[in-house]
Amino acid sequence: MYQSRSIFHELLGIPAEWSIYRQLHPFSKIIIPLFLSISLFLVNNVLSAIFLFSYVLAIFLLTRIPLKIIKKYLLIVLSLSTFIILSIFMFTPIQEGHVLFKMTLLTLKAEKGTVSWGVLITDKALLKAFVYISRIWIMIFTAITLLGSLSDREIIWGLRSLKVPYSMALALALFFRGVGLFLKDFQIVRDSMMVRGLDVEKGSLLLKFRAYIYSLVPLIVLMIRRSQEISLALESKGISLNAKTRVLYYKMDFKKLDALFILTTVVVLLVTLYFGSSGV
């Protein structure tokens, strides 16, 4: 089977090896991450988080996408995890459960009593932090699975083979292509800023925020230019969204393996719903 380059391959130059998951129909590659995203909202406790994370990790390993791609998200995940832990232990402490650590940092005396603020760590708070951090990793692995196993060509081929209207298939393919082009443009703008002496990577948080605000103007200009180039390219190739029928040069069949993966994902969604509502 012919395999076109995935969105991550086009964007980062990181190809995925041959795998069973990449042989699935494009509809399966879209609907499986969609079901996993829905399951994410059902994760309310440790059991459901562990169960869903295990399945998402198994799907990710089946794609055989290089693990080095996760390094790009480590800093973001560590920052979000630190913020979540601090917010739970210091700003929204959970009084329930067994107290593991308690320290008062500030005490204010008023007429109606004494108000204290500090660090409170309980077993319930640890479990809550674990659930939130698991959700972040589930989102990251799901996004990498989608973008690392799917290409814009496969979207058109696969959806057209399922008799989906050409305009819808083309619009969805252009959406994923637009995401890749936007990220490429962002890298170009960031590299241009660094060439002119603005080191975004080593600057303070305020400097990074201001730099990214300033980068919005060239990004918007590049987005308008990209949309014009894409519209001219479609027009030059005779592609119209109003076309009722078009010739299919490549057809992808929906196989039993696709049904197996989709059915398994639906079962995972239902089991996650059961574990999430069990209160364990």
Buried (B, 14 or more C-beta within 10 A) or exposed (E): EEBEBBBBBBBBEBBBEEBEBBBBBBBBBBBBBEBBBEBBEBBBBBBBBBBBBEBBBEBBBBBBBBEEBBEEBEEEBEEBBEEBBEEBBBEEBBEEBEEEEEEEEEEEEEEEEEEEEEEBBBEBBBBBBBBBBBBBBBBBBBBBBBBBBBBBBBBBBBBBBEEBEBEEBBEBBBEBBBBBBBBBBBEEBBEEBBEEEBEBEEEEEEEEEBBBEEBEEBBEEBBEEBEEEBEEEBEEEEEEEEEEEBEEEBEBEBEEBBEEBBEBBBEBBEBBBEBBEEEE
